[in-house]
Amino acid sequence: MLMFGDPYTLHITRESEIWRDNNGKSMTLGVFKFGTMEGYICEPFGPETTERGKDKRIPAGIYNIKWHNFGRYLKDVYTKNGRIGKKHNLNYSELKKGVIKLYNDKVPESRGILMHAGTHGGWSEGCILPNKSIDKTKYKIFDLDDSIKTVYEIMRKIEELGIENIKIKIIDEIN
């Protein structure tokens, strides 16, 4: 069930898992709501862990966020000169402040949980991939352009509201 709440909380509700022969092709699917914005998310296949480098889901809970602009996800990542932009022939504008990193008292910043664009669980490596559409039948969950556009929309809203005011709440409803 999609959670509704204050406009300063990005709500994520996990709904299902898909196993596809290995962890890289497998994923956890859910929905998100952030103010009036709604869509889907993809995360790694479970179980939850606080450990870095395991390519598994993060624990359900409430997370703080901060800007992230180094390593594999620089502000130019989706531009024609950026890592993903070059590889997929993209030409998006530079992200103003980067992507976001999630953390809380149980899950340290060093766990490296980011929210960024991607097309399936193999892109996740422990992160959260948002999008506006989903196709469960083909297991190619997201269109990369739609995922990037969703990331930009979320980042703009976070900039507008002030990152220090935003929380991310993850609820697990997988049976």
N, C-alpha and C positions, 0 to 999 in steps of 0.2 A: 504494500500500500504506500503510495506517495505521501510523504509528510508535508504538511503546510505549516508555516510559522512566520516568524518575523522576517522582514526583508533583508536582514543582516546575516542570515544563516543560509548557507547552501546545504540543502538536505539531500542526502544520497540514501536510497533504499535498495539494498541488494535483493534480487529476486530469484536468480537461478545460476547454475553452473553448467558449463559445457566441457566435457572431456573429449579430446581429439587425439589420442595416441601418445601425446607428450605434453609437458607443461607449456612449452612455447606456443603451441597451437590451441591450448585450452584457455578458458576464461570464465570470469564471473561477470554476470550482467545485472544491471539495475537501472533505476531511473533517478533523475535529479530534478529538483525545483529550487530556483533561486529568484525570489521575488515573483515576477510574471514569466520568467524564463523557465522552460521545461525541456527535458531531453533524456538521453540515455547515457549510461557509463559502462565502461569495460574496465575490469581489473584482472590481475592474475587469478588463476585457479587457486583455491584454498589449500591448506587451512591458513588461518590468520597467524601472523608472527610479528614480533617487534624487531627481529634480527635483520640486519642488512645483508643484501646479496642472496637472498633465498628465492626471489621471484615468486612470492606468495602474497596474499591479501594482507592489508594492515588490519589491526583490530578495530572492531566497531567502537565508536565513541565520538567525542567532541574534540575537534582539532583547531589549533591556532594556525595561522598561515603567515608567511613572509615571502618577499620577492626572491626569486632565484635567477641569477644571470651568470652562470659559469658552467664549465664542463661541457657536456653535450647539448645543453639547452641555453645557448646565448640568446640575446635579444634578436639577433638576425637569423635564427634557426630556420625560419620559413621564407626568407628572402632569396633572391636568385643567387646570392653569394653564400648563403647559409648552408649548413650541413644537410638538412632535409630538403631545402629549396633546390640545391644543385642536383641532388639524387633524383628528385621527382619533378624537375622542371617547373618549379613554382616561382612566383614573384609577388609574395605578400609584402606588406610594409613591415618594418621592424617593430617588434613589440616594445612598447614604451618603457616598461620596467622589467620585462622578462616573464617567466611563468611563475606559478606559486609552489611553495614547498609546505607540506603539512607536518605538524608535530604536536605533541602534547606531553604530559608528565610521564606517560608510559612508553611513548614512541619518540625517541630523540630525533633531532634534526639530522643527525648523521645517518639515519635510516634511509634518507634520500627520497622520500615520497614526493613526487611531483605530480602536477596536473598538466598534461600536454596532449597534443594531437596524436592519433594513431588509428589503425584500421582493424586490429584484432589483438588478442591476448599476447601475442609475440612482441608487440610494440611496448608492452607495459613494463616489464621488468620490475614490478612492484609499485607501479604508479597508477594513476587514474586517468582514463581517456574519455572525455565527454564528446557527445555528438547529438544531433537532432533527430536522426533516423536510425533504424536498425533492421536487419534482415536475418532473423534467426535460422531461416531455412538454408541459407547458403554458407553460414559460418564465416562470411566476410562481413563483419558486423558494421563497420563504418566505411563511409566514403572519406578519403583523406581530406579533400577540400571542405566538406561539411564539418569534419572534426576540427580543422584549423579555424574555420569561421566561428564555430562554437567556442573554442578556446579564446579567440579574440573578443568575442562578445562577453564572456565571463570576466576576462581580465579588465575590459573597459568598465564593467559594472563595479568591480572591486576597486579600481582606481577612483571612480566617481564617489563611492561610499566611504572610502578610506580603508586600507588593508587592516589597520589596527582595530577596526570595528567589526570585522567579518570573522565568523566561525564556520567550520564545516562539520556537519553532524552525519555520521554514517550509522545506519541501522541495518542489521542483518535479518532478513526474513526468508532466507533459504531454508526449505524444509529438510 
